Amino acid sequence: MQQADPKELFRKRVRRLRKAAKLSLEEAAERGGLDYNYWGEIERGNSEPGLEYVFRIAKGPLPDFRWWVSLKSGASAHC
């Protein structure tokens, strides 16, 4: 069985969560502190965001991503 590509899963989740929040590309990008062209590149899979940008997306317009950036230092996280 072939495993799903994590980059593809991330891209699709970003788009799905943005649409579920009823945000345009421009609104989501502005709230996340990103250029809307870059956000679009991420959603289309044409760009792979670095960790800094993943955190911007998570802390900004897509609250379903916030859970993993809110872990406190030293907190135990079970995966």
Residue frames as a rotation matrix with the C-alpha (Angstrom) as fourth column:
MET 1
0.580 0.815 0.000 0.00
0.815 -0.580 0.000 0.00
0.000 0.000 -1.000 0.00
GLN 2
-0.288 -0.679 0.675 1.37
0.674 -0.645 -0.362 3.39
0.681 0.351 0.643 -1.01
GLN 3
-0.169 0.168 -0.971 1.61
0.873 -0.431 -0.227 6.05
-0.457 -0.886 -0.074 1.69
ALA 4
0.788 0.512 0.342 0.18
0.606 -0.742 -0.286 9.49
0.107 0.432 -0.895 1.06
ASP 5
-0.245 -0.859 0.449 2.63
0.713 -0.474 -0.517 12.28
0.657 0.194 0.729 0.30
PRO 6
-0.083 0.225 -0.971 2.74
0.923 -0.351 -0.160 14.59
-0.377 -0.909 -0.178 3.34
LYS 7
-0.890 -0.258 -0.376 3.28
0.113 -0.924 0.366 17.65
-0.442 0.283 0.851 1.12
GLU 8
-0.733 0.679 0.051 0.16
0.066 -0.004 0.998 16.80
0.677 0.734 -0.042 -0.86
LEU 9
-0.041 0.717 -0.696 -1.84
0.915 0.307 0.262 16.21
0.401 -0.627 -0.668 2.32
PHE 10
-0.448 -0.203 -0.871 -0.69
0.653 -0.740 -0.164 19.57
-0.611 -0.642 0.464 3.74
ARG 11
-0.997 0.024 -0.068 -1.57
-0.065 -0.692 0.719 21.42
-0.030 0.721 0.692 0.54
LYS 12
-0.455 0.884 -0.112 -5.03
0.302 0.271 0.914 19.89
0.838 0.382 -0.390 0.39
ARG 13
-0.037 0.431 -0.902 -5.70
0.997 0.081 -0.002 20.51
0.072 -0.899 -0.432 4.08
VAL 14
-0.763 -0.280 -0.582 -4.70
0.355 -0.935 -0.016 24.18
-0.540 -0.219 0.813 3.81
ARG 15
-0.894 0.448 0.003 -7.11
-0.210 -0.424 0.881 24.67
0.395 0.787 0.473 0.92
ARG 16
-0.241 0.852 -0.464 -9.93
0.563 0.512 0.649 22.71
0.791 -0.105 -0.603 2.57
LEU 17
-0.182 0.133 -0.974 -9.62
0.957 -0.205 -0.206 24.61
-0.227 -0.970 -0.090 5.86
ARG 18
-0.932 -0.159 -0.327 -9.44
0.087 -0.971 0.222 27.98
-0.353 0.179 0.918 4.10
LYS 19
-0.702 0.711 -0.032 -12.60
-0.145 -0.099 0.984 27.22
0.697 0.696 0.173 2.15
ALA 20
-0.117 0.652 -0.750 -14.35
0.820 0.489 0.297 25.87
0.561 -0.580 -0.591 5.26
ALA 21
-0.403 -0.104 -0.909 -13.54
0.734 -0.631 -0.252 29.16
-0.547 -0.769 0.331 6.99
LYS 22
0.586 0.679 0.442 -15.11
0.797 -0.388 -0.463 30.93
-0.143 0.623 -0.769 3.97
LEU 23
0.314 -0.591 -0.743 -11.94
-0.038 -0.790 0.612 32.94
-0.949 -0.164 -0.271 3.36
SER 24
0.981 -0.139 -0.139 -10.71
-0.152 -0.085 -0.985 34.11
0.125 0.987 -0.105 0.00
LEU 25
0.430 -0.901 -0.063 -7.10
0.819 0.419 -0.392 33.45
0.379 0.116 0.918 -0.86
GLU 26
-0.140 -0.466 0.874 -6.36
0.134 -0.883 -0.449 37.13
0.981 0.054 0.186 -0.25
GLU 27
0.564 0.440 0.699 -8.10
-0.604 -0.358 0.712 37.18
0.564 -0.824 0.063 3.16
ALA 28
0.961 -0.214 -0.175 -6.34
0.275 0.806 0.524 34.05
0.029 -0.552 0.833 4.38
ALA 29
0.171 -0.962 0.214 -2.96
0.802 0.009 -0.598 35.28
0.573 0.274 0.773 3.21
GLU 30
-0.007 -0.128 0.992 -3.42
-0.218 -0.968 -0.126 38.67
0.976 -0.217 -0.021 4.84
ARG 31
0.795 0.387 0.467 -4.45
-0.529 0.065 0.846 37.13
0.297 -0.920 0.256 8.16
GLY 32
0.869 -0.493 -0.037 -1.47
0.476 0.813 0.337 34.78
-0.136 -0.310 0.941 8.03
GLY 33
0.537 -0.681 -0.499 0.99
-0.328 -0.713 0.620 37.50
-0.777 -0.169 -0.606 7.07
LEU 34
-0.342 -0.606 0.718 1.79
0.490 0.537 0.686 35.95
-0.801 0.587 0.113 3.69
ASP 35
-0.668 0.099 -0.737 1.61
-0.636 -0.590 0.497 37.24
-0.386 0.801 0.458 0.15
TYR 36
0.315 0.898 0.308 -1.54
-0.555 0.437 -0.708 35.87
-0.770 0.052 0.636 -1.50
ASN 37
0.489 -0.218 -0.845 0.43
-0.792 0.296 -0.535 34.71
0.366 0.930 -0.028 -4.54
TYR 38
-0.636 -0.772 0.000 2.65
-0.670 0.552 -0.497 32.63
0.384 -0.316 -0.868 -2.27
TRP 39
-0.386 0.590 0.709 -0.38
-0.566 0.455 -0.687 31.19
-0.729 -0.666 0.158 -0.47
GLY 40
0.642 0.656 -0.396 -1.81
-0.690 0.270 -0.671 30.19
-0.334 0.704 0.626 -3.84
GLU 41
0.020 -0.744 -0.668 1.48
-0.785 0.402 -0.471 28.54
0.619 0.534 -0.576 -4.79
ILE 42
-0.782 -0.256 0.568 1.31
-0.597 0.570 -0.564 26.51
-0.179 -0.781 -0.599 -1.57
GLU 43
0.041 0.912 0.409 -2.28
-0.525 0.368 -0.767 25.40
-0.850 -0.183 0.494 -2.25
ARG 44
0.747 0.230 -0.624 -1.44
-0.665 0.254 -0.702 24.40
-0.003 0.940 0.342 -5.81
GLY 45
0.807 -0.481 0.343 1.63
0.299 0.833 0.467 22.46
-0.510 -0.274 0.815 -4.70
ASN 46
0.715 -0.541 0.443 4.02
0.373 -0.240 -0.896 24.72
0.591 0.806 0.030 -6.59
SER 47
-0.078 -0.733 0.675 5.81
-0.525 -0.546 -0.653 25.84
0.848 -0.405 -0.342 -3.43
GLU 48
0.251 0.067 -0.966 6.83
0.648 0.730 0.219 24.05
0.719 -0.680 0.140 -0.26
PRO 49
0.641 0.032 0.767 6.57
-0.353 -0.875 0.331 26.38
0.682 -0.483 -0.549 2.73
GLY 50
-0.512 -0.831 -0.219 9.30
0.002 0.254 -0.967 26.36
0.859 -0.495 -0.128 5.32
LEU 51
-0.367 0.336 -0.867 8.51
0.871 0.451 -0.194 25.81
0.326 -0.827 -0.458 8.95
GLU 52
-0.891 0.015 -0.453 8.18
0.197 -0.887 -0.418 29.56
-0.408 -0.462 0.787 9.63
TYR 53
-0.721 0.641 -0.263 5.40
-0.636 -0.462 0.618 29.82
0.275 0.613 0.741 7.04
VAL 54
-0.372 0.586 -0.720 3.68
0.352 0.807 0.475 26.68
0.859 -0.076 -0.506 8.28
PHE 55
-0.563 0.122 -0.818 3.52
0.812 -0.103 -0.574 28.34
-0.154 -0.987 -0.041 11.71
ARG 56
-0.921 0.254 -0.297 2.16
-0.277 -0.960 0.038 31.56
-0.275 0.117 0.954 10.20
ILE 57
-0.504 0.763 -0.406 -0.60
-0.355 0.246 0.902 29.60
0.788 0.598 0.147 8.53
ALA 58
-0.316 0.354 -0.880 -1.33
0.668 0.742 0.058 27.70
0.674 -0.570 -0.471 11.73
LYS 59
-0.646 0.014 -0.763 -1.42
0.675 -0.457 -0.580 30.75
-0.357 -0.889 0.286 13.97
GLY 60
-0.935 0.221 -0.277 -3.36
-0.307 -0.895 0.323 32.87
-0.177 0.387 0.905 11.53
PRO 61
-0.369 0.884 -0.286 -6.50
-0.927 -0.325 0.189 32.08
0.074 0.335 0.939 9.62
LEU 62
0.042 0.381 -0.924 -6.74
-0.403 0.852 0.333 28.30
0.914 0.359 0.189 9.97
PRO 63
0.102 0.014 0.995 -7.65
-0.985 -0.140 0.103 27.50
0.141 -0.990 -0.001 13.58
ASP 64
0.964 0.265 0.014 -7.69
-0.264 0.955 0.133 23.72
0.022 -0.132 0.991 13.03
PHE 65
0.391 -0.900 -0.194 -3.89
0.325 0.332 -0.886 23.92
0.861 0.283 0.422 12.70
ARG 66
0.254 -0.306 0.917 -3.48
-0.642 -0.762 -0.077 25.86
0.723 -0.570 -0.391 15.94
TRP 67
0.967 0.203 0.152 -3.46
-0.244 0.582 0.775 22.81
0.069 -0.787 0.613 18.22
TRP 68
0.665 -0.741 -0.096 0.07
0.737 0.672 -0.076 21.79
0.121 -0.020 0.992 17.33
VAL 69
-0.151 -0.737 0.659 1.62
0.354 -0.663 -0.660 25.24
0.923 0.134 0.361 17.62
SER 70
0.381 0.369 0.848 0.10
-0.594 -0.605 0.530 25.78
0.709 -0.706 -0.011 21.05
LEU 71
0.661 -0.228 -0.715 2.04
0.535 0.811 0.235 22.98
0.526 -0.538 0.658 22.75
LYS 72
0.897 -0.346 0.274 3.93
-0.442 -0.700 0.561 24.39
-0.002 -0.625 -0.781 25.70
SER 73
0.033 -0.971 -0.236 7.67
-0.697 0.147 -0.702 23.96
0.717 0.187 -0.672 26.01
GLY 74
-0.815 -0.465 0.346 8.48
-0.574 0.560 -0.597 20.72
0.084 -0.685 -0.723 27.73
ALA 75
0.145 0.931 0.336 4.96
-0.856 0.288 -0.429 19.41
-0.496 -0.225 0.839 27.25
SER 76
-0.685 -0.309 0.660 4.71
-0.050 0.923 0.381 15.79
-0.727 0.228 -0.648 26.34
ALA 77
0.059 0.680 -0.731 3.20
-0.947 -0.194 -0.257 15.24
-0.316 0.707 0.632 22.92
HIS 78
-0.302 -0.093 0.949 2.17
-0.031 0.996 0.088 11.73
-0.953 -0.003 -0.304 21.98
CYS 79
-0.256 0.159 -0.953 2.16
-0.945 -0.247 0.213 10.95
-0.202 0.956 0.214 18.28
